Amino acid sequence: MMLFDFLCKSKSIFTIDKIKVERMNYQRKKVKFFVFLIIIRVVFCPFSQAQVIFREQKLTQDSLKVSYFNEPVRFTKPINNFFSDSTTESRTDSALVAWLSGVGERKPVVGSGEAYVGAADRLRHIPSILPVRIDRREQYRVSSWFGWRCHPLSGRTQLHNGIDFPQPLGTPIYATADGQVSKVGLQPSGMGLTIQVTHRDGFATLYGHLSQFEVKPGQWVRRGQCIGRVGKTGLTTGPHLHYTVQYRGRAIDPKRYCFLVL
């Protein structure tokens, strides 16, 4: 009987020791695994190479304030990229746009007098004014902006490729840049009586729903010259001007090109 008790106790002690050994082995493996992870982290991702770089972001003159829109206007491309790749002329163009727009201080334009005249000439061929003359802020209204909308007549969702200015019948319409009249007449697309002017550097402007025109195809016009009158021809709910700006054949937001006031 005593021998049996001794054997039972020995077996239990052996079992307990075996469990302790397994636990110790598990702890050793766990420690080795964490040490391995730390070595990998130090070798492949050294903390000494971790850096935080802060870069100063400077404001540019490519953001102008529109006199009648009362909000910042950001160009689809920097202003100086529209004109020339020359560094001197690019600075001249940007300074000229800022000076004409009344933005910031009036500083001398960098470059020669010839460069200044050249920049002014190039700027005249880029749409930059409102197509209707507005004397008071109360007269300024927009019935439809550039972008996707529900067409008021068809009810379909489609891209509105311009801006609609509701104005009384007969209100004068002005060319927004120097250029050549390329089209005058009724458009089958519902634009009614339309005038299209082609400008330099891939720009073109379109004036729709007119009541009458005062130019003819092939005629050269100057920025600010009266070219027609507001009407309600074509598919329209009332008298207004539909104004479109195109760059290399693609319609772009005209609001970005109404930054000068004459």
Buried (B, 14 or more C-beta within 10 A) or exposed (E): EEEEEEEEEEEEEEEEEEEEEEEEEEEEEEEEEEEEEEEEEEEEEEEEEEEEEEEEEEEEBBEBEBBEBEEEBEBEEBBBEBBBEBEEBBBBBBBBBBBBBEBEEEEEBBBEEEBBEBBBEBBBBBBBBBBBBBEEEEBBEBEBEBEEEEEEEEEEEEEBBBBBBBBEEEBBBBBBBBBBBBEBEEBEEBBBBBBBBBBBEEBBBBBBBBBEBBBEEEBEBEBBBEBBBBBBBBBBEEBBBBBBBBBEEEBBBBBBBBBBBE
